[in-house]
Amino acid sequence: MAVPDYQTIMLPLLQHTSDGKVHTTHELINTLAKHFELTTEERQQLLPSGQQPTFRNRVSWAKTYLERAGLLKNIRRGHFTITDRGREVIDSSVSRIDNKFLHQFSEFNAFRHPSRSDDNTDVCSTVTVSAMDEQTPEESLQTAHKQINDDLAVELLMQIKEMSPHFFEKLVLGLMVSMGYGGADASLTKDGSDEGIDGIINEDQLGLDIVYLQAKRWDNQVGRPEIQKFVGALHGKRAHKGVFITTSTFSREARNYVLNIDPKVILIDGDHLTQLMIQFDVGVNITHTYSIKKLDIDYFSED
């Protein structure tokens, strides 16, 4: 048979994890390939980019969507297991799991449509589908581009959270350099001697001012007390500027606190972080570039 789409893979994938054991992505790829009776050629079929097998890519996305709906959960990097919600879905004898089915779960709606409120999900979904049917080719392309970047942002954040805190600190420093700060003078503080500071970077190439960094690879929300500690560390350095970056989110109290304080502190949460990484090509590669062309009216002028 042809390589199944990622939504068709969802139910068999969840069924194969119903034993409650910890599974790996590599193992599931082999198991599901046998389930769908794929030939060697079908398993080796590549995406248009030529960078990854199509089947592996689709299994990975099916797994990601099941995780975002709360049917699977990560145990550690590359290892996952079924959740109680996943067991309930299997016990319900559902005949197919796809995006439409997963929209019943608020976590999946928040993942797919972060700007929508849960109360308006059904209405928004109807409006969105209708709007997409009416879009021009250019508008459709822009919508698709945004969806690809949104999905990439989620994938990036999941990958970052699997890395070590030290890797995250290096990532933050590299991002700042890619954004034009610091250059060769950027540095991390030594382990055990950071005094609340993870990195030091020049605001510009001349070093006219110094920006101090704090990087927290957290799942829990960052509250005002953590920001106050960082501000205290900045005062200790007689610093005027700081950037606090986390993989999670900031509480309202934390965001309000930095509005009227000296030194100036910028807060970057996980969503903002991944958008900056995509914008400045940190941790991502360009697979395709498309040129949008239009009719050159001047060329056809006979005046």
Buried (B, 14 or more C-beta within 10 A) or exposed (E): EEBBEBBBBBBBBBBBBEEEEEBEBEBBBEBBBEBBEBEEEBBEBEEEEEEEBBBBBBBBBBBBBBBBBBBBBBEEEEEBBBBEBBBEBBEEEEEEBBEEBBBEBEBBBBBBBEEBEEEEBEEBBEEEEEEEEEEEEEEEEEBEEEEEBBBBBBBBBBEBBEBEEEEBBBBBBBBBBBEEBBEEEBEBBEEEEBEBBBBBBBBEEEEEEBBBBBBBBBEEBBBBEBBBEBBEBBEEBEBBBBBBBBBBBBBEEBBEBBEEEEBEBEBBBBBBBBBBBBEBEBBBEEEEEEEEEEEEEEEEEEE
